Amino acid sequence: MGTLLQDIRYGLRMLVKKPTFTIVAVLTLALGVGANTAIFSIVDAVLLRSLPYRDPDRLVRISLTSPA
């Protein structure tokens, strides 16, 4: 446990020492989390949720095309 605290303190000191790297790292993580959240939200809404109808697996589409 003592080694972990020393490592955390050392990491924080290095982040304070190099603010440009810290800003780039935080922005990269924020963009990654935001992109993952957005993609999952779209996939969840389009692919994972069932349709708002009773028995959505029984829906059928019938269409008629004219030969002319």
PDB file of N, CA, C and O in Angstrom:
ATOM      1  N   MET A   1       0.829  -1.193   0.000  1.00  0.00           N
ATOM      2  CA  MET A   1       0.000   0.000   0.000  1.00  0.00           C
ATOM      3  C   MET A   1       0.873   1.256   0.000  1.00  0.00           C
ATOM      4  O   MET A   1       0.541   2.252  -0.644  1.00  0.00           O
ATOM      5  N   GLY A   2       1.966   1.202   0.712  1.00  0.00           N
ATOM      6  CA  GLY A   2       2.861   2.360   0.751  1.00  0.00           C
ATOM      7  C   GLY A   2       3.489   2.649  -0.599  1.00  0.00           C
ATOM      8  O   GLY A   2       3.669   3.809  -0.971  1.00  0.00           O
ATOM      9  N   THR A   3       3.825   1.589  -1.337  1.00  0.00           N
ATOM     10  CA  THR A   3       4.411   1.757  -2.666  1.00  0.00           C
ATOM     11  C   THR A   3       3.403   2.381  -3.625  1.00  0.00           C
ATOM     12  O   THR A   3       3.761   3.212  -4.459  1.00  0.00           O
ATOM     13  N   LEU A   4       2.148   1.977  -3.503  1.00  0.00           N
ATOM     14  CA  LEU A   4       1.103   2.538  -4.358  1.00  0.00           C
ATOM     15  C   LEU A   4       0.965   4.039  -4.116  1.00  0.00           C
ATOM     16  O   LEU A   4       0.859   4.808  -5.072  1.00  0.00           O
ATOM     17  N   LEU A   5       0.964   4.457  -2.883  1.00  0.00           N
ATOM     18  CA  LEU A   5       0.866   5.885  -2.568  1.00  0.00           C
ATOM     19  C   LEU A   5       2.077   6.656  -3.094  1.00  0.00           C
ATOM     20  O   LEU A   5       1.938   7.775  -3.589  1.00  0.00           O
ATOM     21  N   GLN A   6       3.252   6.060  -2.985  1.00  0.00           N
ATOM     22  CA  GLN A   6       4.448   6.703  -3.531  1.00  0.00           C
ATOM     23  C   GLN A   6       4.351   6.853  -5.041  1.00  0.00           C
ATOM     24  O   GLN A   6       4.717   7.890  -5.595  1.00  0.00           O
ATOM     25  N   ASP A   7       3.853   5.807  -5.707  1.00  0.00           N
ATOM     26  CA  ASP A   7       3.695   5.867  -7.160  1.00  0.00           C
ATOM     27  C   ASP A   7       2.680   6.933  -7.571  1.00  0.00           C
ATOM     28  O   ASP A   7       2.900   7.656  -8.542  1.00  0.00           O
ATOM     29  N   ILE A   8       1.585   7.033  -6.846  1.00  0.00           N
ATOM     30  CA  ILE A   8       0.570   8.041  -7.156  1.00  0.00           C
ATOM     31  C   ILE A   8       1.133   9.442  -6.965  1.00  0.00           C
ATOM     32  O   ILE A   8       0.919  10.320  -7.801  1.00  0.00           O
ATOM     33  N   ARG A   9       1.856   9.655  -5.863  1.00  0.00           N
ATOM     34  CA  ARG A   9       2.471  10.969  -5.626  1.00  0.00           C
ATOM     35  C   ARG A   9       3.480  11.318  -6.707  1.00  0.00           C
ATOM     36  O   ARG A   9       3.539  12.459  -7.164  1.00  0.00           O
ATOM     37  N   TYR A  10       4.274  10.335  -7.115  1.00  0.00           N
ATOM     38  CA  TYR A  10       5.251  10.564  -8.175  1.00  0.00           C
ATOM     39  C   TYR A  10       4.554  10.909  -9.493  1.00  0.00           C
ATOM     40  O   TYR A  10       4.962  11.832 -10.197  1.00  0.00           O
ATOM     41  N   GLY A  11       3.510  10.165  -9.814  1.00  0.00           N
ATOM     42  CA  GLY A  11       2.760  10.452 -11.032  1.00  0.00           C
ATOM     43  C   GLY A  11       2.154  11.841 -11.017  1.00  0.00           C
ATOM     44  O   GLY A  11       2.210  12.546 -12.025  1.00  0.00           O
ATOM     45  N   LEU A  12       1.578  12.249  -9.904  1.00  0.00           N
ATOM     46  CA  LEU A  12       1.005  13.594  -9.795  1.00  0.00           C
ATOM     47  C   LEU A  12       2.082  14.671  -9.927  1.00  0.00           C
ATOM     48  O   LEU A  12       1.855  15.704 -10.556  1.00  0.00           O
ATOM     49  N   ARG A  13       3.250  14.429  -9.334  1.00  0.00           N
ATOM     50  CA  ARG A  13       4.345  15.399  -9.469  1.00  0.00           C
ATOM     51  C   ARG A  13       4.768  15.547 -10.923  1.00  0.00           C
ATOM     52  O   ARG A  13       5.022  16.660 -11.385  1.00  0.00           O
ATOM     53  N   MET A  14       4.844  14.438 -11.646  1.00  0.00           N
ATOM     54  CA  MET A  14       5.229  14.504 -13.056  1.00  0.00           C
ATOM     55  C   MET A  14       4.165  15.212 -13.903  1.00  0.00           C
ATOM     56  O   MET A  14       4.495  15.941 -14.839  1.00  0.00           O
ATOM     57  N   LEU A  15       2.898  14.995 -13.573  1.00  0.00           N
ATOM     58  CA  LEU A  15       1.828  15.673 -14.305  1.00  0.00           C
ATOM     59  C   LEU A  15       1.849  17.180 -14.056  1.00  0.00           C
ATOM     60  O   LEU A  15       1.586  17.964 -14.968  1.00  0.00           O
ATOM     61  N   VAL A  16       2.156  17.582 -12.839  1.00  0.00           N
ATOM     62  CA  VAL A  16       2.242  19.017 -12.526  1.00  0.00           C
ATOM     63  C   VAL A  16       3.477  19.627 -13.190  1.00  0.00           C
ATOM     64  O   VAL A  16       3.466  20.790 -13.594  1.00  0.00           O
ATOM     65  N   LYS A  17       4.537  18.830 -13.296  1.00  0.00           N
ATOM     66  CA  LYS A  17       5.787  19.318 -13.873  1.00  0.00           C
ATOM     67  C   LYS A  17       5.661  19.562 -15.378  1.00  0.00           C
ATOM     68  O   LYS A  17       6.322  20.451 -15.915  1.00  0.00           O
ATOM     69  N   LYS A  18       4.821  18.785 -16.061  1.00  0.00           N
ATOM     70  CA  LYS A  18       4.652  18.907 -17.516  1.00  0.00           C
ATOM     71  C   LYS A  18       3.174  19.157 -17.839  1.00  0.00           C
ATOM     72  O   LYS A  18       2.449  18.218 -18.169  1.00  0.00           O
ATOM     73  N   PRO A  19       2.726  20.401 -17.749  1.00  0.00           N
ATOM     74  CA  PRO A  19       1.303  20.693 -17.939  1.00  0.00           C
ATOM     75  C   PRO A  19       0.818  20.468 -19.377  1.00  0.00           C
ATOM     76  O   PRO A  19      -0.353  20.145 -19.580  1.00  0.00           O
ATOM     77  N   THR A  20       1.682  20.630 -20.364  1.00  0.00           N
ATOM     78  CA  THR A  20       1.265  20.403 -21.750  1.00  0.00           C
ATOM     79  C   THR A  20       0.892  18.939 -21.960  1.00  0.00           C
ATOM     80  O   THR A  20      -0.146  18.640 -22.552  1.00  0.00           O
ATOM     81  N   PHE A  21       1.715  18.045 -21.488  1.00  0.00           N
ATOM     82  CA  PHE A  21       1.418  16.619 -21.586  1.00  0.00           C
ATOM     83  C   PHE A  21       0.143  16.273 -20.833  1.00  0.00           C
ATOM     84  O   PHE A  21      -0.666  15.473 -21.303  1.00  0.00           O
ATOM     85  N   THR A  22      -0.033  16.880 -19.657  1.00  0.00           N
ATOM     86  CA  THR A  22      -1.225  16.625 -18.857  1.00  0.00           C
ATOM     87  C   THR A  22      -2.484  17.045 -19.610  1.00  0.00           C
ATOM     88  O   THR A  22      -3.470  16.307 -19.630  1.00  0.00           O
ATOM     89  N   ILE A  23      -2.458  18.219 -20.227  1.00  0.00           N
ATOM     90  CA  ILE A  23      -3.627  18.714 -20.961  1.00  0.00           C
ATOM     91  C   ILE A  23      -3.925  17.808 -22.148  1.00  0.00           C
ATOM     92  O   ILE A  23      -5.081  17.467 -22.396  1.00  0.00           O
ATOM     93  N   VAL A  24      -2.880  17.413 -22.883  1.00  0.00           N
ATOM     94  CA  VAL A  24      -3.082  16.532 -24.038  1.00  0.00           C
ATOM     95  C   VAL A  24      -3.638  15.182 -23.592  1.00  0.00           C
ATOM     96  O   VAL A  24      -4.541  14.645 -24.233  1.00  0.00           O
ATOM     97  N   ALA A  25      -3.114  14.636 -22.512  1.00  0.00           N
ATOM     98  CA  ALA A  25      -3.588  13.338 -22.022  1.00  0.00           C
ATOM     99  C   ALA A  25      -5.038  13.416 -21.556  1.00  0.00           C
ATOM    100  O   ALA A  25      -5.828  12.521 -21.858  1.00  0.00           O
ATOM    101  N   VAL A  26      -5.399  14.459 -20.833  1.00  0.00           N
ATOM    102  CA  VAL A  26      -6.775  14.610 -20.346  1.00  0.00           C
ATOM    103  C   VAL A  26      -7.736  14.813 -21.511  1.00  0.00           C
ATOM    104  O   VAL A  26      -8.819  14.226 -21.524  1.00  0.00           O
ATOM    105  N   LEU A  27      -7.358  15.636 -22.492  1.00  0.00           N
ATOM    106  CA  LEU A  27      -8.221  15.843 -23.655  1.00  0.00           C
ATOM    107  C   LEU A  27      -8.391  14.558 -24.468  1.00  0.00           C
ATOM    108  O   LEU A  27      -9.484  14.275 -24.957  1.00  0.00           O
ATOM    109  N   THR A  28      -7.325  13.789 -24.613  1.00  0.00           N
ATOM    110  CA  THR A  28      -7.412  12.526 -25.338  1.00  0.00           C
ATOM    111  C   THR A  28      -8.357  11.561 -24.633  1.00  0.00           C
ATOM    112  O   THR A  28      -9.189  10.925 -25.280  1.00  0.00           O
ATOM    113  N   LEU A  29      -8.236  11.449 -23.333  1.00  0.00           N
ATOM    114  CA  LEU A  29      -9.136  10.580 -22.579  1.00  0.00           C
ATOM    115  C   LEU A  29     -10.579  11.064 -22.673  1.00  0.00           C
ATOM    116  O   LEU A  29     -11.494  10.255 -22.822  1.00  0.00           O
ATOM    117  N   ALA A  30     -10.790  12.376 -22.588  1.00  0.00           N
ATOM    118  CA  ALA A  30     -12.146  12.925 -22.665  1.00  0.00           C
ATOM    119  C   ALA A  30     -12.768  12.657 -24.029  1.00  0.00           C
ATOM    120  O   ALA A  30     -13.937  12.282 -24.117  1.00  0.00           O
ATOM    121  N   LEU A  31     -11.988  12.849 -25.096  1.00  0.00           N
ATOM    122  CA  LEU A  31     -12.509  12.568 -26.437  1.00  0.00           C
ATOM    123  C   LEU A  31     -12.816  11.085 -26.623  1.00  0.00           C
ATOM    124  O   LEU A  31     -13.820  10.732 -27.241  1.00  0.00           O
ATOM    125  N   GLY A  32     -11.970  10.232 -26.100  1.00  0.00           N
ATOM    126  CA  GLY A  32     -12.209   8.794 -26.201  1.00  0.00           C
ATOM    127  C   GLY A  32     -13.463   8.363 -25.467  1.00  0.00           C
ATOM    128  O   GLY A  32     -14.259   7.590 -25.999  1.00  0.00           O
ATOM    129  N   VAL A  33     -13.646   8.852 -24.257  1.00  0.00           N
ATOM    130  CA  VAL A  33     -14.851   8.512 -23.482  1.00  0.00           C
ATOM    131  C   VAL A  33     -16.092   9.069 -24.165  1.00  0.00           C
ATOM    132  O   VAL A  33     -17.115   8.389 -24.245  1.00  0.00           O
ATOM    133  N   GLY A  34     -16.008  10.301 -24.656  1.00  0.00           N
ATOM    134  CA  GLY A  34     -17.152  10.906 -25.339  1.00  0.00           C
ATOM    135  C   GLY A  34     -17.518  10.163 -26.612  1.00  0.00           C
ATOM    136  O   GLY A  34     -18.699   9.939 -26.880  1.00  0.00           O
ATOM    137  N   ALA A  35     -16.524   9.778 -27.399  1.00  0.00           N
ATOM    138  CA  ALA A  35     -16.790   9.040 -28.636  1.00  0.00           C
ATOM    139  C   ALA A  35     -17.399   7.671 -28.342  1.00  0.00           C
ATOM    140  O   ALA A  35     -18.339   7.254 -29.018  1.00  0.00           O
ATOM    141  N   ASN A  36     -16.875   6.980 -27.351  1.00  0.00           N
ATOM    142  CA  ASN A  36     -17.447   5.677 -26.984  1.00  0.00           C
ATOM    143  C   ASN A  36     -18.884   5.807 -26.513  1.00  0.00           C
ATOM    144  O   ASN A  36     -19.727   4.976 -26.850  1.00  0.00           O
ATOM    145  N   THR A  37     -19.167   6.839 -25.741  1.00  0.00           N
ATOM    146  CA  THR A  37     -20.529   7.053 -25.263  1.00  0.00           C
ATOM    147  C   THR A  37     -21.474   7.341 -26.419  1.00  0.00           C
ATOM    148  O   THR A  37     -22.581   6.803 -26.467  1.00  0.00           O
ATOM    149  N   ALA A  38     -21.047   8.182 -27.347  1.00  0.00           N
ATOM    150  CA  ALA A  38     -21.895   8.517 -28.485  1.00  0.00           C
ATOM    151  C   ALA A  38     -22.156   7.299 -29.361  1.00  0.00           C
ATOM    152  O   ALA A  38     -23.292   7.070 -29.777  1.00  0.00           O
ATOM    153  N   ILE A  39     -21.125   6.518 -29.646  1.00  0.00           N
ATOM    154  CA  ILE A  39     -21.288   5.338 -30.493  1.00  0.00           C
ATOM    155  C   ILE A  39     -22.182   4.308 -29.816  1.00  0.00           C
ATOM    156  O   ILE A  39     -23.041   3.713 -30.467  1.00  0.00           O
ATOM    157  N   PHE A  40     -21.990   4.092 -28.520  1.00  0.00           N
ATOM    158  CA  PHE A  40     -22.847   3.134 -27.827  1.00  0.00           C
ATOM    159  C   PHE A  40     -24.285   3.609 -27.802  1.00  0.00           C
ATOM    160  O   PHE A  40     -25.199   2.795 -27.938  1.00  0.00           O
ATOM    161  N   SER A  41     -24.513   4.892 -27.635  1.00  0.00           N
ATOM    162  CA  SER A  41     -25.882   5.410 -27.624  1.00  0.00           C
ATOM    163  C   SER A  41     -26.567   5.160 -28.966  1.00  0.00           C
ATOM    164  O   SER A  41     -27.736   4.780 -29.011  1.00  0.00           O
ATOM    165  N   ILE A  42     -25.837   5.374 -30.049  1.00  0.00           N
ATOM    166  CA  ILE A  42     -26.413   5.139 -31.376  1.00  0.00           C
ATOM    167  C   ILE A  42     -26.680   3.652 -31.587  1.00  0.00           C
ATOM    168  O   ILE A  42     -27.755   3.280 -32.056  1.00  0.00           O
ATOM    169  N   VAL A  43     -25.726   2.807 -31.251  1.00  0.00           N
ATOM    170  CA  VAL A  43     -25.905   1.363 -31.416  1.00  0.00           C
ATOM    171  C   VAL A  43     -27.053   0.868 -30.545  1.00  0.00           C
ATOM    172  O   VAL A  43     -27.838   0.026 -30.980  1.00  0.00           O
ATOM    173  N   ASP A  44     -27.158   1.372 -29.340  1.00  0.00           N
ATOM    174  CA  ASP A  44     -28.235   0.959 -28.442  1.00  0.00           C
ATOM    175  C   ASP A  44     -29.589   1.355 -29.008  1.00  0.00           C
ATOM    176  O   ASP A  44     -30.526   0.557 -28.990  1.00  0.00           O
ATOM    177  N   ALA A  45     -29.702   2.584 -29.512  1.00  0.00           N
ATOM    178  CA  ALA A  45     -30.980   3.060 -30.032  1.00  0.00           C
ATOM    179  C   ALA A  45     -31.365   2.352 -31.324  1.00  0.00           C
ATOM    180  O   ALA A  45     -32.542   2.062 -31.540  1.00  0.00           O
ATOM    181  N   VAL A  46     -30.391   2.070 -32.187  1.00  0.00           N
ATOM    182  CA  VAL A  46     -30.705   1.519 -33.508  1.00  0.00           C
ATOM    183  C   VAL A  46     -30.765  -0.007 -33.501  1.00  0.00           C
ATOM    184  O   VAL A  46     -31.662  -0.588 -34.110  1.00  0.00           O
ATOM    185  N   LEU A  47     -29.836  -0.656 -32.830  1.00  0.00           N
ATOM    186  CA  LEU A  47     -29.720  -2.108 -32.959  1.00  0.00           C
ATOM    187  C   LEU A  47     -30.218  -2.905 -31.753  1.00  0.00           C
ATOM    188  O   LEU A  47     -30.798  -3.977 -31.926  1.00  0.00           O
ATOM    189  N   LEU A  48     -30.005  -2.409 -30.560  1.00  0.00           N
ATOM    190  CA  LEU A  48     -30.249  -3.238 -29.383  1.00  0.00           C
ATOM    191  C   LEU A  48     -31.667  -3.146 -28.829  1.00  0.00           C
ATOM    192  O   LEU A  48     -32.203  -4.143 -28.344  1.00  0.00           O
ATOM    193  N   ARG A  49     -32.273  -1.989 -28.893  1.00  0.00           N
ATOM    194  CA  ARG A  49     -33.631  -1.848 -28.351  1.00  0.00           C
ATOM    195  C   ARG A  49     -34.642  -2.424 -29.322  1.00  0.00           C
ATOM    196  O   ARG A  49     -34.498  -2.301 -30.539  1.00  0.00           O
ATOM    197  N   SER A  50     -35.659  -3.051 -28.771  1.00  0.00           N
ATOM    198  CA  SER A  50     -36.698  -3.583 -29.640  1.00  0.00           C
ATOM    199  C   SER A  50     -37.641  -2.460 -30.065  1.00  0.00           C
ATOM    200  O   SER A  50     -37.690  -1.400 -29.441  1.00  0.00           O
ATOM    201  N   LEU A  51     -38.373  -2.709 -31.118  1.00  0.00           N
ATOM    202  CA  LEU A  51     -39.274  -1.698 -31.650  1.00  0.00           C
ATOM    203  C   LEU A  51     -40.436  -1.455 -30.688  1.00  0.00           C
ATOM    204  O   LEU A  51     -40.817  -2.358 -29.943  1.00  0.00           O
ATOM    205  N   PRO A  52     -41.008  -0.237 -30.693  1.00  0.00           N
ATOM    206  CA  PRO A  52     -42.076   0.078 -29.741  1.00  0.00           C
ATOM    207  C   PRO A  52     -43.447  -0.433 -30.193  1.00  0.00           C
ATOM    208  O   PRO A  52     -44.432   0.302 -30.125  1.00  0.00           O
ATOM    209  N   TYR A  53     -43.517  -1.668 -30.647  1.00  0.00           N
ATOM    210  CA  TYR A  53     -44.764  -2.285 -31.061  1.00  0.00           C
ATOM    211  C   TYR A  53     -44.927  -3.590 -30.304  1.00  0.00           C
ATOM    212  O   TYR A  53     -43.964  -4.165 -29.796  1.00  0.00           O
ATOM    213  N   ARG A  54     -46.179  -4.043 -30.242  1.00  0.00           N
ATOM    214  CA  ARG A  54     -46.407  -5.337 -29.621  1.00  0.00           C
ATOM    215  C   ARG A  54     -45.912  -6.418 -30.587  1.00  0.00           C
ATOM    216  O   ARG A  54     -46.211  -6.341 -31.778  1.00  0.00           O
ATOM    217  N   ASP A  55     -45.193  -7.387 -30.130  1.00  0.00           N
ATOM    218  CA  ASP A  55     -44.609  -8.465 -30.933  1.00  0.00           C
ATOM    219  C   ASP A  55     -43.795  -7.918 -32.107  1.00  0.00           C
ATOM    220  O   ASP A  55     -44.159  -8.171 -33.255  1.00  0.00           O
ATOM    221  N   PRO A  56     -42.713  -7.180 -31.865  1.00  0.00           N
ATOM    222  CA  PRO A  56     -41.956  -6.586 -32.968  1.00  0.00           C
ATOM    223  C   PRO A  56     -41.305  -7.620 -33.892  1.00  0.00           C
ATOM    224  O   PRO A  56     -40.983  -7.301 -35.037  1.00  0.00           O
ATOM    225  N   ASP A  57     -41.110  -8.839 -33.419  1.00  0.00           N
ATOM    226  CA  ASP A  57     -40.504  -9.857 -34.273  1.00  0.00           C
ATOM    227  C   ASP A  57     -41.486 -10.393 -35.321  1.00  0.00           C
ATOM    228  O   ASP A  57     -41.085 -11.125 -36.225  1.00  0.00           O
ATOM    229  N   ARG A  58     -42.762 -10.035 -35.205  1.00  0.00           N
ATOM    230  CA  ARG A  58     -43.761 -10.501 -36.159  1.00  0.00           C
ATOM    231  C   ARG A  58     -44.097  -9.447 -37.216  1.00  0.00           C
ATOM    232  O   ARG A  58     -44.967  -9.682 -38.055  1.00  0.00           O
ATOM    233  N   LEU A  59     -43.429  -8.298 -37.193  1.00  0.00           N
ATOM    234  CA  LEU A  59     -43.702  -7.259 -38.186  1.00  0.00           C
ATOM    235  C   LEU A  59     -43.235  -7.698 -39.571  1.00  0.00           C
ATOM    236  O   LEU A  59     -42.185  -8.323 -39.722  1.00  0.00           O
ATOM    237  N   VAL A  60     -44.026  -7.361 -40.560  1.00  0.00           N
ATOM    238  CA  VAL A  60     -43.706  -7.720 -41.956  1.00  0.00           C
ATOM    239  C   VAL A  60     -43.972  -6.513 -42.821  1.00  0.00           C
ATOM    240  O   VAL A  60     -44.893  -5.742 -42.553  1.00  0.00           O
ATOM    241  N   ARG A  61     -43.184  -6.343 -43.844  1.00  0.00           N
ATOM    242  CA  ARG A  61     -43.407  -5.265 -44.808  1.00  0.00           C
ATOM    243  C   ARG A  61     -43.743  -5.902 -46.146  1.00  0.00           C
ATOM    244  O   ARG A  61     -42.999  -6.733 -46.666  1.00  0.00           O
ATOM    245  N   ILE A  62     -44.869  -5.497 -46.684  1.00  0.00           N
ATOM    246  CA  ILE A  62     -45.299  -5.998 -47.985  1.00  0.00           C
ATOM    247  C   ILE A  62     -45.380  -4.795 -48.909  1.00  0.00           C
ATOM    248  O   ILE A  62     -45.984  -3.776 -48.576  1.00  0.00           O
ATOM    249  N   SER A  63     -44.766  -4.930 -50.070  1.00  0.00           N
ATOM    250  CA  SER A  63     -44.811  -3.839 -51.037  1.00  0.00           C
ATOM    251  C   SER A  63     -45.123  -4.393 -52.411  1.00  0.00           C
ATOM    252  O   SER A  63     -44.863  -5.559 -52.708  1.00  0.00           O
ATOM    253  N   LEU A  64     -45.681  -3.536 -53.239  1.00  0.00           N
ATOM    254  CA  LEU A  64     -46.071  -3.930 -54.581  1.00  0.00           C
ATOM    255  C   LEU A  64     -45.425  -2.954 -55.551  1.00  0.00           C
ATOM    256  O   LEU A  64     -45.570  -1.738 -55.420  1.00  0.00           O
ATOM    257  N   THR A  65     -44.713  -3.501 -56.521  1.00  0.00           N
ATOM    258  CA  THR A  65     -44.101  -2.642 -57.530  1.00  0.00           C
ATOM    259  C   THR A  65     -44.760  -2.896 -58.864  1.00  0.00           C
ATOM    260  O   THR A  65     -44.983  -4.039 -59.263  1.00  0.00           O
ATOM    261  N   SER A  66     -45.059  -1.839 -59.527  1.00  0.00           N
ATOM    262  CA  SER A  66     -45.710  -1.923 -60.825  1.00  0.00           C
ATOM    263  C   SER A  66     -44.666  -2.221 -61.900  1.00  0.00           C
ATOM    264  O   SER A  66     -43.573  -1.657 -61.855  1.00  0.00           O
ATOM    265  N   PRO A  67     -44.974  -3.098 -62.870  1.00  0.00           N
ATOM    266  CA  PRO A  67     -43.983  -3.396 -63.915  1.00  0.00           C
ATOM    267  C   PRO A  67     -43.730  -2.223 -64.855  1.00  0.00           C
ATOM    268  O   PRO A  67     -42.750  -2.237 -65.599  1.00  0.00           O
ATOM    269  N   ALA A  68     -44.578  -1.224 -64.839  1.00  0.00           N
ATOM    270  CA  ALA A  68     -44.387  -0.078 -65.728  1.00  0.00           C
ATOM    271  C   ALA A  68     -43.484   0.885 -65.102  1.00  0.00           C
ATOM    272  O   ALA A  68     -43.190   1.927 -65.688  1.00  0.00           O
TER     273      ALA A  68
END
